[in-house]
Amino acid sequence: MVTTLASPRPDGGRRIALTGACSFLGRNLISVLERDPAYGRIVALDVESPRTAGPKTRVYRVDLTQPTAGAKVGEILRAEEVDAVVHLAFLSTPTHAEGFAHELESVGTMHVMRAAREAGVGRVVMSSSTTLYGPHHKNPNFLREAAQLRGIPGCTFLGDKIEAEKELERLALASPSTRVIALRYAPILGPTVRSWITRWLSRRAVPTLLGYDPLVQVVHELDAVRALRASLETETSGTYNIVGLGVLPLSTVVKLAGRSTFPILAPLLRFGTAALFTAGLGEAPPFFLSFLRHLCVADGSLATRELGFTAAFTGKEAALDFGGALRLRDARLLRE
């Protein structure tokens, strides 16, 4: 249901607005908040209606790539008297439409942050990623939140998300009374999440770099939603790494997912990856091969201390749950 600003206001309860309401995190957070009596209104902002929307959810069709998006979001936030904004409008998979991605993530975040500031919203939470630190040979074993976001040179998929974090920083400086939180998620893995990483792991023979087996880190999809919920309950502000328990060699993650590795020489893998991505058949451009070579894992202790968040699942359990879903999918395909 699409709601107009003329709709009556709710009685009691906290009011939360979500951009990217149809994303994995968005629709699952809506499902959680629909069952929580502490929340009286959920304002869903997206180009479509999330399937988890219930009686407490009002849906507004908002396209953050449009020049008028900032004014529209601001009008909605003021009319709904929103207490907190959760900004989740980010792509989970690289796209050839880089101009669209930039307008959505970098410029769109600017629209949302400006609207939140002008509407006097008390809390803004934004999803981000530990991949923004970038895979580099000089990375320490565990990256803390103060580490530089180096991304990968030339990779706009990460670059736009780094720009989005800068917009959040600008809001924090311009509006000191607003509690601002960025959640940098390790790659999210589980039975229902979809991303370039889950597509890559879904191959029966997963291509890897010959001679390399870096340690990697994931977070279970249920823990990802728990962390987002925790960010709405805390009195703190800041940036937090959200990670699963433990790290694993890349080859172990592939094995736990029920797949086998297919090691390939770097030049051949780079050429094949580029060709497949150009043809629309690959998960990501060749930039991402750096993650198959270098370490990029984060320290989650600050989230434990300040958010009270500790993952309930290990990386091994996340990979096993993901693998179980893959095996069920494979079994269905065999029966068809």
Beta strands, then each sheet from edge to edge (+ up, - down):
strand 1: 14-19
strand 2: 39-46
strand 3: 57-61
strand 4: 84-87
strand 5: 123-129
strand 6: 179-185
strand 7: 188-189
strand 8: 205-209
strand 9: 215-216
strand 10: 219-220
strand 11: 238-242
strand 12: 248-249
strand 13: 260-264
sheet 1: 3+ 2+ 1+ 4+ 5+ 6+ 11+
sheet 2: 7+ 10+
sheet 3: 8+ 13+
sheet 4: 9+ 12-
end
